[in-house]
Amino acid sequence: MNSNHIQRKKVAVVILNWNGQALMEEFLPSVIAHTPTDLADIIVADNGSTDQSIQMLKEKFPSVGIILLDKNYGFAEGYNQALKYIEHPYTVLLNSDVEVTPGWLNAPLKAMDADSNIAGAQPKILAQRNKAFFEYAGAAGGFMDRYGYPYCRGRVLHIVEKDHGQYDKEADLLWATGACLFIRTDIYKEVGGLDAGFFAHQEEIDLCWRLRSRGYRLVCTPSSVVYHVGGATLSVESPRKTFLNFRNNLLMLYKNLPEKELKYIMRCRFWLDYIAATKFFLSGHFPNARAVYKARKAFYTLKPSYEAVRKENLQKTTLHEIPELRKGSLICAFYLQGKKKFPQL
């Protein structure tokens, strides 16, 4: 594993890359243009790419630092490996398909500088391919219901709102999106970073829940704006993505739920997951239906290896009632009560 010398500034903007040459050619220019060189280093951590990513970076973007990882570690462990080389006080985990705007670093850093208890922050995230609308995965900050269903200010289940300034007030969150996550580097390392076992999907929610339960704050600072391409334009998720989302969500619940909630929530999730699988089946998406079943089986296989992690999380919990965890069911509110926007919840 090799890395070039990385000068220590206040911020490391770390972009994890795997065969993403075209995306970096499209989006790195905005990051370079709007990231002051006296404030931040821009670093690409390469997850064992086999395309011409590294050669392209050296030729077209020589100011960008490079960390060469020896294989594809996935999203979660890729960042964990990369951050071993980072000593900057703040790190921004930035997806390679994000376009940033002038001053994008200012508001998140100002908020975190002002309150040492803020461990992480995100900007307002709009859809890069349709800039009038929020981006599905991040929007204006993340929340979750008691059964593990995540949602955002600006996106509830599949309903994505148009941005007309309705979420321009700074807000506390349960989770900030991994597409553009500002985090204190020392705290990231202190709590163990992203869960490598997740590989990808919902690992940032798990990390933020861990932070929140230990009393740290997460915030959205909407005066900072970025545009994310994301993957929500697909009409049907790939079976692999379905598998990871369901498995990782169950692992996250097991790791973080208090003892008094765990058995009840897991019983409810049994029915909710099989309702989801039935819906996939009846709509003809058979591989996705199978993926739900495989995800539940994989969860129970992995569960014993997470007992020690769960015990540590519960021991270190200081905030036992998290305001950003919705007490009711998002599914019931959405489908039975017609509550399809964040303020209605």
Beta strands, then each sheet from edge to edge (+ up, - down):
strand 1: 2-3
strand 2: 11-17
strand 3: 40-47
strand 4: 65-69
strand 5: 90-94
strand 6: 98-100
strand 7: 118-127
strand 8: 130-134
strand 9: 142-145
strand 10: 150-152
strand 11: 155-156
strand 12: 159-160
strand 13: 171-173
strand 14: 180-184
strand 15: 217-228
strand 16: 325-326
sheet 1: 1+ 4- 3- 2- 5- 14+ 7- 8+
sheet 2: 1+ 4- 3- 2- 5- 14+ 7- 15- 6+
sheet 3: 1+ 4- 3- 2- 5- 14+ 7- 15- 13+
sheet 4: 10+ 9- 16-
sheet 5: 11+ 12-
end
